[in-house]
Amino acid sequence: MRLSRLISFSQAPRGMALGFAAAAVVALAGCASVKPQGPSMSNAATAVTAQTARSYQGRFAVQYSDQYGHQQNAYGNFSWQETGDTVTLQLRNPLGQTMAIVTSSPASATLELPNRAPLTADNVSTLMQNALGFALPVEGLRYWLQPSPAPTSRAHTEKDPEQPSRLKQITQDGWTIDYLAYADAPATGIKRVNLSRTEPPLDIKLVLDQ
């Protein structure tokens, strides 16, 4: 399904939009379970841990399989805020209402859903596994959005043959990260990125507005 179709949701009913909350959290939240196996793989990977603040805003579209093996779709807007080692991810429905807030730090993790008490755990991986059945790597996304491999495990990278200074693809921890577009100068950073894995199947499309 084309991204443009997935993110054209302004006419979606409110009930349907709110129903996407859990799926959206699954698609964009979690914590890498692997432990560091060595030094950072690039200067960008090293720099991210020292960065005091970083933020992104944009749109997401997700395709995933539910517990019955049926393909489902979720889409909306997101805000990502890093402050030191803490990541706060806010997901909004097509009407602009907050669907979920995920907060991840080395010490704890919190998941807030509409009309429910906040859920907490020692880390996002445990929280997502207990609440939703599986977890995804927010810690990996901290690096992949740079773009750079995460320093937690081995990765394969591929440069853009037309612009060797830019990454075209990263393969790491069962994920394939494809960089489809970069911001036009004088802006920097990625504009569009796709993340996919085969087991369990999941496809995430992100468009970064800033």
C-alpha positions in Angstrom: 0.0 0.0 0.0 1.4 3.4 -0.9 2.5 5.7 1.9 0.4 8.5 0.5 -2.7 6.4 0.9 -1.8 5.3 4.4 -1.2 8.8 5.7 -4.3 10.4 4.0 -6.5 9.8 7.0 -8.2 13.1 7.6 -11.6 11.6 7.0 -11.1 8.6 9.2 -13.8 8.2 12.0 -12.7 9.1 15.4 -13.4 5.7 16.8 -11.4 3.9 14.2 -8.5 6.4 14.7 -8.5 5.8 18.4 -8.5 2.1 17.8 -5.1 2.4 16.2 -3.5 3.4 19.4 -2.1 0.1 20.5 -0.9 -0.7 17.0 0.9 2.6 16.7 2.7 2.1 20.0 3.8 -1.4 18.9 5.1 -0.1 15.7 7.1 2.8 17.1 8.1 1.8 20.7 10.3 -0.6 22.4 13.9 -1.1 23.6 16.7 -3.1 22.0 17.3 -6.3 24.0 20.8 -6.9 22.9 23.7 -5.7 25.0 26.6 -3.6 23.8 29.2 -5.8 22.1 31.9 -3.2 21.5 32.5 0.5 20.7 30.3 2.7 18.5 30.5 1.9 14.8 30.6 5.5 13.7 31.1 9.0 14.9 27.4 9.6 14.6 26.7 6.6 16.8 29.1 8.0 19.4 27.6 11.5 19.2 24.0 10.4 19.8 24.8 9.3 23.4 26.3 12.7 24.2 23.5 14.7 22.5 21.6 16.6 25.2 18.4 17.2 23.1 17.0 16.1 19.8 13.5 16.1 18.4 11.5 15.0 15.3 8.0 15.5 14.1 6.3 13.7 11.2 3.9 11.1 10.0 3.9 7.3 10.2 2.2 4.4 8.4 2.4 0.9 9.7 1.4 -2.5 8.3 1.5 -5.4 10.8 -0.1 -8.8 11.4 -2.4 -9.2 14.4 -2.6 -12.3 16.6 -4.8 -14.0 14.1 -2.4 -13.4 11.2 -4.6 -10.7 9.6 -2.9 -7.7 8.1 -3.7 -4.4 9.8 -2.8 -0.8 9.1 -2.2 2.1 11.5 -1.3 5.7 10.7 -1.0 9.1 12.3 1.4 11.8 13.4 4.2 11.5 15.9 6.5 13.7 18.0 9.8 12.3 19.2 11.8 14.1 21.9 15.2 13.0 23.3 16.6 14.6 26.4 19.8 13.0 27.4 19.1 9.2 27.7 15.3 9.7 27.9 13.1 9.3 24.8 9.5 10.5 24.8 7.3 9.4 21.9 3.8 11.0 21.5 1.4 9.5 18.9 -1.6 11.4 17.7 -4.7 10.3 15.8 -6.0 11.9 12.6 -7.9 14.5 14.7 -4.8 15.6 16.4 -5.7 13.9 19.7 -3.0 12.1 21.7 -3.4 8.4 21.4 -0.4 7.2 23.4 2.7 8.5 25.1 5.8 6.3 25.6 8.7 7.4 27.8 11.9 5.3 27.8 15.0 5.8 30.0 17.7 3.5 31.3 16.0 3.3 34.7 12.3 2.8 33.7 9.7 3.0 31.0 6.1 4.3 31.0 3.2 3.7 28.6 0.2 5.9 28.7 -3.0 5.0 26.7 -6.3 6.9 26.7 -8.6 6.3 29.7 -6.1 3.9 31.3 -3.7 4.1 34.2 -0.1 4.5 33.1 1.8 1.2 32.8 5.4 1.0 34.1 8.3 -1.4 33.9 12.0 -1.5 34.2 12.5 -1.0 30.5 10.4 -0.5 27.4 11.0 -4.0 26.1 9.5 -5.6 29.2 6.7 -3.1 29.3 5.7 -3.6 25.6 6.1 -7.4 25.9 3.8 -7.6 29.0 1.2 -5.1 27.7 1.1 -5.8 24.0 2.8 -9.2 23.5 6.0 -8.0 21.7 8.4 -5.1 21.6 10.4 -3.0 19.1 13.7 -1.1 19.3 13.3 2.5 20.2 16.9 2.4 21.2 17.8 1.4 17.7 15.7 4.2 16.2 17.7 6.7 18.2 20.6 5.9 15.9 18.9 4.9 12.7 17.2 8.3 12.5 20.7 10.0 12.5 21.3 7.9 10.2 23.8 5.5 11.8 24.0 1.9 12.9 23.3 1.4 16.6 26.5 0.5 18.6 24.7 -2.5 20.3 25.3 -5.1 17.7 26.8 -5.8 14.3 25.3 -4.1 11.3 25.7 -4.1 7.5 25.5 -0.7 5.8 25.2 0.3 2.1 26.2 3.7 0.8 24.1 5.6 -1.8 26.1 5.0 -5.1 25.1 8.4 -6.3 26.0 10.2 -3.1 28.5 8.1 -1.2 28.4 10.4 1.8 24.9 9.2 2.5 23.6 5.8 3.8 21.2 4.0 1.6 20.5 1.0 3.8 21.3 -0.5 7.2 20.6 -4.1 8.1 20.7 -4.7 11.9 19.0 -6.8 14.6 16.6 -8.4 12.1 15.6 -5.0 10.7 16.2 -3.5 7.2 16.3 0.3 7.3 15.9 1.9 3.9 16.6 5.6 3.5 14.4 6.9 0.6 15.0 10.6 0.8 17.1 13.2 2.6 16.2 16.8 3.3 17.1 19.4 0.7 20.0 21.8 1.6 20.4 23.9 3.7 18.4 21.5 5.8 20.1 18.3 6.9 19.0 14.8 8.0 16.7 12.2 6.5 13.2 12.9 5.1 11.8 9.5 4.4 12.8 6.1 5.9 11.2 2.7 5.8 11.8 0.0 8.4 10.8 -3.6 7.9 11.3 -7.1 9.4 10.0 -10.5 8.5 9.5 -12.2 11.9 7.1 -11.1 13.1 6.2 -9.2 9.9 6.1 -5.5 10.4 6.6 -2.5 8.0 7.0 1.1 9.2 7.1 4.1 6.9 8.2 7.4 8.4 8.1 10.9 6.9 10.0 13.5 8.9 8.7 17.0 8.7 11.4 18.5 10.9 
